[in-house]
């Protein structure tokens, strides 16, 4: 990139029209698209809950991995610094204690019991691995929301736009994560690896709702979680 800029300055200083290809090359180079945060997540004690009430996910550890990936990204991006997180072991222990009452327990009650101040909740609404034959394309769909326990209200997504007063009519934020299609012929362990990659991608996508980020350049790290 730097050599293009130096060459452009040199050509312009000499008035050389033969350097028009450099101008064209520079003009098409654009920075990656910036994606704005959907919600400014407060820095307070946070519980991450990934639920699958319909039993759609086939990997027992995948839900926990999504939660861990979400936490890791929020920590790296310094969104949650001082508030900390409720451990997934604590959530699993309380869930086992509740048994069949788990899905009848409100997020508020769950969070308060585990000393959280807010809950990031994602409910799985769709999941796939294979799309036919030896071809896979792991994908997961989730509905995400944030519940603030200090205010005792859902803070994301907002039902009413605070700027306009317009009813958004949304109680959850739909989110989809997907990996590129792959032919697994002769690749025994590739399926489980792809599902783990999807879990990491899903956690990253949840976390990215809460900070500004830039999309990778087209073709960068093709086939890897983004």
SVG drawing of the C-alpha trace seen along z (x, -y; Angstrom):
<svg xmlns="http://www.w3.org/2000/svg" viewBox="-45 -18 54 59">
<polyline fill="none" stroke="black" stroke-width="0.4" points="0.0,0.0 2.8,-2.4 4.6,-1.9 1.4,-2.9 1.2,-6.2 4.8,-7.0 4.5,-6.2 1.3,-8.3 3.0,-11.3 6.0,-10.9 3.9,-10.6 1.7,-13.6 4.8,-15.7 6.1,-15.0 2.7,-15.2 3.1,-11.7 -0.2,-10.5 1.2,-7.1 0.8,-6.4 -2.9,-6.4 -3.0,-2.7 -1.5,-3.6 -4.3,-6.2 -6.9,-3.5 -5.3,-1.0 -5.2,-3.4 -8.8,-4.5 -10.2,-0.9 -8.4,-0.2 -10.9,-0.8 -10.7,-0.1 -12.8,2.8 -16.4,1.9 -17.0,0.8 -19.9,2.3 -21.4,0.3 -22.3,1.8 -26.0,2.7 -25.9,1.9 -23.4,0.4 -23.1,3.2 -22.5,1.9 -19.4,3.1 -21.0,5.0 -21.2,8.6 -22.4,10.6 -24.0,14.0 -24.0,15.5 -26.8,18.1 -26.9,20.1 -30.1,22.1 -31.4,24.8 -34.9,25.7 -35.7,27.6 -32.6,29.8 -31.5,28.8 -27.7,28.8 -26.2,32.2 -22.9,31.5 -23.4,31.4 -20.4,29.1 -21.2,26.6 -23.5,24.4 -20.8,24.0 -18.2,23.3 -20.4,20.5 -20.7,18.9 -16.9,19.2 -16.1,17.7 -18.5,14.8 -16.8,14.1 -13.3,14.3 -14.1,11.7 -15.8,9.3 -12.7,9.6 -10.2,9.1 -12.1,6.1 -12.3,4.7 -16.1,4.4 -16.3,6.2 -13.3,5.2 -14.2,4.7 -17.6,6.3 -16.5,9.8 -18.5,12.9 -20.4,15.6 -18.6,18.9 -20.3,21.5 -19.6,24.1 -21.8,22.1 -24.5,21.8 -24.3,25.6 -24.5,26.4 -27.6,24.2 -29.2,25.6 -28.7,29.2 -30.2,28.1 -33.3,26.7 -33.8,29.7 -37.1,29.6 -37.8,26.1 -34.8,24.6 -36.8,23.4 -39.6,22.1 -37.1,20.0 -36.9,16.3 -33.7,14.8 -34.0,12.3 -34.3,15.1 -31.4,17.0 -29.1,14.0 -29.9,12.8 -29.3,16.3 -25.9,16.3 -25.0,12.7 -25.1,11.3 -26.1,7.7 -27.0,8.4 -27.7,11.5 -26.8,12.0 -29.2,14.7 -29.1,16.5 -31.7,19.1 -30.9,21.5 -33.6,21.4 -31.9,23.4 -28.9,25.6 -27.4,27.6 -24.2,29.4 -24.6,31.5 -26.4,30.3 -26.2,33.6 -23.8,36.4 -20.3,35.6 -20.9,31.9 -21.2,29.9 -22.0,26.2 -22.3,25.8 -24.8,23.0 -26.7,21.8 -29.4,19.3 -30.1,17.7 -32.3,15.0 -30.2,12.7 -31.3,10.3 -29.8,8.6 -31.6,8.3 -30.5,5.7 -31.1,6.8 -30.5,3.4 -33.3,1.9 -35.3,5.2 -35.9,4.7 -34.8,6.0 -32.3,3.4 -31.5,5.0 -33.1,5.0 -35.2,2.0 -39.0,2.4 -39.3,-1.3 -36.7,-3.5 -35.6,-6.1 -34.9,-8.7 -38.2,-8.4 -40.6,-6.7 -41.4,-4.2 -42.3,-0.7 -39.7,1.6 -41.9,4.6 -38.8,6.7 -38.2,8.6 -35.1,10.5 -32.3,9.8 -32.0,12.6 -28.5,13.6 -27.0,16.2 -23.5,17.7 -22.4,19.9 -19.2,21.6 -18.3,22.1 -19.4,25.4 -16.9,28.2 -16.6,31.6 -15.5,34.0 -14.7,37.0 -11.8,38.8 -11.7,36.3 -12.7,38.2 -12.2,35.5 -13.2,32.5 -16.9,32.5 -16.2,32.1 -13.5,29.4 -16.0,27.5 -18.6,27.6 -16.1,26.3 -15.2,23.5 -18.9,22.7 -19.2,22.4 -16.2,20.0 -17.8,18.0 -21.2,17.9 -19.6,16.6 -17.7,14.0 -20.9,12.9 -22.8,12.5 -19.9,10.4 -19.7,8.2 -23.2,6.9 -21.7,4.9 -18.7,3.1 -17.6,1.5 -15.6,3.8 -14.4,4.0 -15.3,6.8 -12.2,8.6 -11.2,8.0 -12.9,10.1 -11.1,13.5 -9.1,12.9 -8.8,16.1 -11.2,17.9 -12.8,20.9 -11.8,19.7 -14.0,18.2 -14.2,14.4"/>
</svg>
